[in-house]
Amino acid sequence: MTTVLVCLLSGLATVLWPSGQRADRLPAARAAATGSTGSRARAPSGGPTLTHRFALAGLPNRWGSHRREQASSDEVADALVLISVALRAGLPLTEALHHVQAGATGRVRVDLAAVAAALGWGRPAQEAWSFAGPGWRTAAMATHMSEHTGAAPAALLERAAGRLREERERERERAAARAGVLLVLPLGLGFLPAFACTAVVPVVLNLASGVLSGGL
């Protein structure tokens, strides 16, 4: 009986007592946690931290999956008008982007969030707009011109929105013209055989019968 109890106690001690490997890992894990916490605590308060730099470097990849779904020119134009209104109200560009982005949806919301984040991390305006889709090139040109010439960005963004709407209107006119041409072709192919059977063929047969009867 005593032997059985000794064996049971030895087995329980082996299971419950931490092994040397676990005991060695515990101080290492604590040291790693303390070191990482200390490094975060020693991060400079001013300027982007190392985490921010890695996040900014990953912006193109993060939004790369949305590249196929681009914002339409009408959506971009409406967003630029709202940004210009916010700028005329006295807000800086970053805050204006945040306000417009909060009320936007879809691809516009994603693009404006990327631009606002890049501006908040100190990137130049033209470089910040590069994180958005190619439909925002007019906005990038407008803000770049405003930085280098001192012109009011609100007016430049309004002009950019007007150009986008004009280009969209011309595209719609060209699409309507192409649709008219494409509609005429099947209609012509459908009406020509009917016209030939009802008008041309009877006349030809009548003339042929007259010529043949006169010759006989």
ABEGO torsion letter per residue (X at the ends): XAAAAAAAAAAAAAAABBBAAAAAAAAAAAAAAAAAAAAAAABBABEBBAAAAAAAAAAAAAAAAAAABBBBAAAAAAAAAAAAAAAAAGBBAAAAAAAAAAABBEAAAAAAAAAAAAAAAGBBAAAAAAABBAAAAAAAAAAAAAAAAGBBAAAAAAAAAAAAAAAAAAAAAAAAAAAAAAAAAAAAAAAAAAAAAAAAAAAAAAAAAAAAAAAX
